[in-house]
């Protein structure tokens, strides 16, 4: 066993993807000290996305001064530039870097926060020569339907007095018309991908306001106001831009940023794991691999819808076929597990070493990952 790729998701509440990767690698090294081990950290579009992609590939980070989480604020935010095979740089923008929930800690206000800085980061990357921009839509403090980001990219919003303004969540209801012609020159020849690991629609009971508004500081009345505003602007978008985003899965991501970027930039909404694997050239990484080890806190039938282990196994099956084993280490195994084997997963191993409480399992996640990886390494060494 010469070449091993380690690419686990985080084990929520226990260890990050990077920590899980390190724990697995420690176990492998104890048995296979000479193996070449490639570690890839995974992020779902929230905080850590830029670092994960830069760590897995080659590139550099760039810092720009942009608008912060509230209009009028200024913040230094970092984004990544990934080197590409065709010398056309790809930018990775983490919306949480300037519009993330931690930036509003102690003053959360879902109706007053803005994604304007996100648009400034995208514009900065484009000015620097990027032709493809990946936007991580996770961990947001906003519910402005991405109107702030769109305004920074040249989209103009007008109220009923035909005055231009930049909408935030509480003023979405004031949008009377939208002019996107100013963004056409900026976005000419540019492709945008949104990392989107939720399939919530824009509005309604499962939409951005009702599901995510309360954690951003919205009380019940504010949730209703935000939801009404999202529906209102979606209708204006449909009328003025002839794009219907109301029921698009994932449009509700990051307070509607997913739907907004779809409407205003022509963005493609994609599962985060697929975007990550493509960006880090995973196909090249696994070309000479002998084994892939991935994992997550719980694997079950729901893992089929975009979760990391199944996403990884699908790529391995597509680009390498059945000769590359994919082993999943899981904190627990739920119902519907048999379905994952049809997607390229070779074997699933629970990491718990003994019966115990959830809190005990969480406390010992790292050491359990190391021990289980060590056992997997013993088995592969014996079989080879």
Number of C-alpha atoms within 10 A of each C-alpha: 16 13 17 21 23 23 26 30 26 22 20 13 11 18 19 19 25 22 17 28 28 20 21 29 23 20 23 25 17 15 18 19 12 12 13 15 19 17 21 26 25 26 25 25 30 23 20 19 29 26 19 20 23 22 17 22 17 12 16 15 14 13 13 15 15 21 25 24 30 21 16 9 10 14 17 13 22 19 24 24 25 23 18 15 8 6 8 13 21 23 31 31 28 31 31 28 28 30 28 26 23 18 18 20 12 8 11 20 25 30 25 18 27 32 35 29 30 30 24 22 32 28 19 20 24 19 11 12 14 20 18 20 24 26 32 31 31 28 22 32 33 34 35 33 34 29 28 30 28 27 23 21 26 20 20 22 23 17 18 10 8 11 11 14 15 22 27 27 30 22 17 27 19 18 21 17 18 18 15 19 11 13 18 15 11 15 19 10 9 17 16 22 24 28 29 30 21 21 18 21 22 32 25 19 12 14 25 29 35 21 16 22 25 16 15 25 20 21 15 13 9 20 24 16 19 30 25 19 25 29 19 17 23 24 17 18 22 15 13 14 16 11 16 16 24 21 16 16 18 28 29 32 32 34 34 30 33 33 31 28 24 23 24 24 23 16 20 17 26 18 22 27 24 18 20 24 19 12 20 21 14 20 15 11 16 20 13 14 20 17 20 25 25 27 32 23 21 17 26 17 15 15 19 18 13 18 21 27 30 25 21 26 27 21 19 25 18 13 15 16 13 13 10 21 20 27 22 25 27 26 23 16 18 12 10 13 15 11 15 22 14 12 19 24 26 16 13 21 17 18 25 21 14 8 8 9 9 10 11 11 19 18 14 16 24 22 18 23 27 23 21 22 26 21 16 20 19 16 12 15 12 9 8 6
